[in-house]
């Protein structure tokens, strides 16, 4: 089975539409779609992105921005521009969107694989895992970790292999192969706001039979996504950063 994994769309409709075009073109095709959260936040099209993901994905994990927009968490400590964006998104989404966001789980476990927004421990805290130190800290939770944990949140493609004797090591490459006896934390990248200095939208394919994950990058109409932000009440900084992938 081939599972399309999307994360951190952040209301970027142009990027999401291009990713779905790419997904339709792959052979063999995608059997199921899962989303790791943050459908909203930052971008200009929260309502449209909620509708697409709600209809497309078998399940969606709640991200911190999703939780903030629907009133499930306090975001008063966020910086002003992010708070303003969340306030604006809360006004844009429909009642159905709000109810859907409120219903989203913090984690799903399926056949030895965990799907979370942040770290696969204390999921409601939305902790990051993008450094070796953070990955090594997960070793003390070894027994609670699934064989593979797919996460988002950092907007990066940082992924780690965990070994109880040798510790954590960072993985690289476009395709990851998972081995028995080890555990993995894979950050699936961001559809709508990459932050790894590559402005192309990022998503991935988990092949359950081959036990592999493939990162896919696809260029999209960044100018349109940015223009929509510039024409909204959102901070123009959210549009400018799309050009640079930061």
Beta strands, then each sheet from edge to edge (+ up, - down):
strand 1: 2-6
strand 2: 32-35
strand 3: 59-60
strand 4: 107-110
strand 5: 113-116
strand 6: 148-151
strand 7: 159-163
strand 8: 167-171
strand 9: 175-177
strand 10: 183-187
strand 11: 201-207
strand 12: 212-218
sheet 1: 3+ 2+ 1+ 11- 12+ 9-
sheet 2: 4+ 5- 6- 10- 7+ 8-
end
